[in-house]
Amino acid sequence: MKVYNSSEARQNFETMLNTALKEEVIIERKDGRKFKLIAIPENKSKTSLSDLKKPKQPNVTMDDILQAIKRGRGR
């Protein structure tokens, strides 16, 4: 765990971000409040539009649709 005061954090922001990739980083303000900086892991399973599969077509015939309409109308 690496601890920076707020002044160091401002001056070494890039270094602080790189450190957060490897370990926990704490930023301590003058008033004593502390903040934790952690890296969010990258999502390795990102999908592109070309990776998406086409949706399945339902196995519904025109006759099925007409029968459902008739049932809905009470016939």
N, C-alpha and C positions, 0 to 999 in steps of 0.2 A: 504494500500500500504506500502510495506517495502522497504527501500532503503539501499543498501550495497555499500561501496566503493570497488574498485577492489581488494584491499588486503583482506578485509573481505570475499569477494566472493570466492577468492581462498581458504581461510582457512575453510570456512563453506559451501562448495559446496553442500553437501548432505542436510544440513538444508535448504539451499536456494531453492533447488529443491522441498523439501517437502512444504515449504512456498508457492511456486508458484502454488501448487495444490489448495490452498485455496484463495490466493489473488495475486495481481499483485506485481512483484518484479522488482525493478529498480537497475541497477548497474551503479555507477558513477565513471568514470575514473578521474585521477588527472588532465587531461587537460580539464575537464568539460563535455566531451561527455557522454551521457547517453544511456543505453541499457535497453530494457524491456524484461523480462523473463516471458513467459506465458506457461502454461501447455497445451498440445494438448489433448483434450478429447479422451478417448478410443472409438473405434467403437464397439458398443455392438452387432452389427449385422454381425459379422464375420461369414463367411460360410466356411465350410470345403468341400472337394471334395465329401464326402458322402452326403452332403446336396443338391448338384446340381441335377437338374432333367435331365432326358434323353431328347435330342432334339426330337421334333415331326418329324415323317416321313411324307414327302410330299405326297399328294394324287395324284401321277402321275403314270400312267400306262405305260407299254412298248409301247402300241399303241400311246399314247400321244407323247412319245419321237420320235417314228418313223415318225409321222406326222410332228413334228417340224423340223426334219432333211430334210424331203422331201420339206417342204415349204422353208427352207433355201437354198436348191439346185435349187429351181425354178420349181419343178415338181408338 
